[in-house]
Amino acid sequence: MRRILVVVDMQKDFIDGALGTIEAQKIVNPVIEKMKAYKKSNVYVTRDTHSENYLDTAEGKKLPVVHCVQDTEGWKLHPEIEKLAEPSHIIDKPSFGSMELMELLQKENEKEPLEIELAGLCTDICVVSNALLLKAAMPERTIKVDAGCCAGVTPESHQAALLTMEMCQIEVI
């Protein structure tokens, strides 16, 4: 069984930038330590990626806070997290869940069974979206989320997302 870690959107804008929170700042070091516990080749990192016209998009109309615009400071991964990631394993995603990540890991699972763990930001938006995509694509695989290495928009929505994932047979550790 090959163990994979998916680190979701550990970017400046979500940590201490436009949409940053104290809770997000608190998980940076635990996520770094978790990444060190995995072989570098088994770590995948997503990066929320928007364009200059973000406010004109469907998401931008519901969340009118410009964030993670490609090639800006806020779009960049935390420097330590970027150092611990293979450049070829950093996946830019235009939406909450990454179809590219799901398809890539599905192909890897065909070669060798995977156990996938997720960590990162935000529990209640992008982490839950990716966890559910991965579980739907690979229902017989163990998909885990480390609650201590995730933070939500609010502590309450973090807890709600963890409960939702548990109800969908995603293991919360």
C-alpha positions in Angstrom: 0.0 0.0 0.0 1.5 3.3 -1.1 0.8 6.2 1.3 0.1 9.6 -0.3 -0.2 13.0 1.3 -2.2 15.7 -0.3 -1.5 19.2 1.1 -4.3 21.5 0.1 -3.8 25.3 -0.6 -1.2 26.2 2.0 -0.8 29.6 0.4 -0.1 33.1 1.8 -3.6 34.4 1.1 -5.1 31.6 3.2 -2.5 31.6 5.9 -2.0 35.3 6.7 -3.1 37.2 3.6 -6.5 38.2 2.2 -8.4 35.3 3.8 -5.9 34.3 6.5 -6.9 33.2 10.0 -5.2 32.5 13.3 -6.3 28.9 12.9 -4.6 28.6 9.5 -1.4 30.1 10.9 -1.4 27.5 13.7 -1.4 24.5 11.3 1.6 25.6 9.3 4.3 23.8 11.4 2.2 20.6 11.9 1.7 20.4 8.1 5.4 20.9 7.5 6.2 18.1 10.0 3.6 15.8 8.4 5.2 16.4 5.0 8.6 15.4 6.4 7.1 12.1 7.5 6.3 11.2 3.9 8.6 10.4 1.0 8.8 13.6 -1.2 7.6 11.6 -4.2 4.4 10.7 -2.3 3.4 14.3 -1.5 1.1 16.3 -3.8 0.3 19.9 -3.2 -2.6 21.9 -4.6 -2.6 25.7 -5.2 -5.8 27.7 -5.5 -5.3 29.7 -8.7 -7.3 32.6 -10.0 -6.9 35.2 -12.7 -7.2 39.0 -12.6 -10.9 38.8 -13.4 -11.7 36.8 -10.2 -14.4 39.2 -9.1 -16.3 38.5 -12.5 -16.4 34.7 -11.9 -19.2 32.8 -10.2 -17.0 32.2 -7.1 -15.9 35.9 -7.0 -19.5 37.0 -7.0 -20.2 34.9 -3.9 -16.9 35.5 -2.2 -15.9 39.0 -3.3 -12.4 38.9 -1.8 -9.6 38.8 -4.4 -7.2 36.0 -3.5 -4.7 33.6 -4.9 -4.3 35.5 -8.2 -1.7 33.6 -10.2 1.9 34.9 -9.8 1.0 37.3 -6.9 2.5 37.1 -3.4 -0.8 35.7 -2.0 -0.8 32.9 -4.6 2.5 31.6 -3.4 2.8 28.5 -1.2 4.3 28.8 2.2 8.1 28.8 1.5 8.9 25.7 3.6 6.0 23.8 2.1 7.1 24.7 -1.4 10.7 23.4 -0.5 9.2 20.1 0.6 7.2 19.6 -2.6 8.3 18.2 -5.9 7.6 20.9 -8.5 5.9 18.3 -10.7 3.6 17.5 -7.8 2.2 21.0 -7.4 -1.2 21.2 -9.0 -2.9 24.5 -9.8 -6.6 24.3 -9.5 -9.2 26.8 -10.7 -11.9 25.6 -8.4 -12.4 24.0 -4.9 -11.8 20.4 -6.0 -9.1 19.4 -8.4 -10.2 17.0 -11.2 -6.5 16.9 -12.3 -5.4 15.6 -8.9 -8.2 13.1 -8.7 -7.4 11.7 -12.2 -3.7 11.6 -11.4 -4.1 9.7 -8.1 -6.7 7.4 -9.7 -4.0 6.4 -12.3 -1.5 5.9 -9.5 -4.0 3.7 -7.7 -4.3 1.5 -10.7 -0.6 0.8 -10.6 -0.5 0.3 -6.8 -3.2 0.6 -4.2 -3.1 4.0 -2.4 -4.0 5.2 1.1 -4.5 9.0 0.8 -4.3 11.5 3.6 -5.2 15.2 3.3 -4.2 18.2 5.2 -4.4 22.0 4.6 -6.8 24.8 3.9 -9.7 25.3 4.2 -11.3 22.3 5.7 -14.8 23.4 4.9 -14.2 24.3 1.2 -11.2 22.9 -0.6 -10.2 20.0 1.7 -13.7 18.6 1.9 -14.1 19.0 -1.9 -10.9 17.1 -2.7 -11.6 14.4 -0.1 -15.0 13.8 -1.5 -13.7 13.7 -5.1 -11.0 11.2 -4.1 -13.5 9.0 -2.2 -15.9 9.1 -5.2 -13.2 8.1 -7.6 -11.7 5.4 -5.3 -14.4 4.2 -3.0 -12.5 1.1 -1.8 -9.4 3.1 -0.8 -8.8 4.6 2.6 -9.1 8.4 2.5 -8.1 10.2 5.7 -8.1 13.8 6.8 -5.9 15.0 9.7 -8.1 17.4 11.6 -5.1 18.8 13.4 -3.4 19.8 10.1 -6.5 21.5 8.7 -8.3 24.8 9.5 -11.6 26.1 8.3 -13.0 29.5 7.6 -14.4 29.3 11.2 -13.8 26.7 13.9 -17.6 25.8 13.6 -17.4 25.3 9.8 -14.2 23.2 10.3 -16.1 20.9 12.6 -19.1 20.7 10.3 -16.8 19.7 7.4 -15.1 17.0 9.5 -18.5 15.6 10.4 -19.6 15.7 6.7 -16.4 13.8 5.7 -16.9 11.2 8.5 -20.5 10.6 7.2 -19.0 9.9 3.7 -16.6 7.3 5.1 -13.6 9.5 5.1 -11.5 8.8 8.2 -10.9 11.8 10.4 -7.8 11.5 12.5 
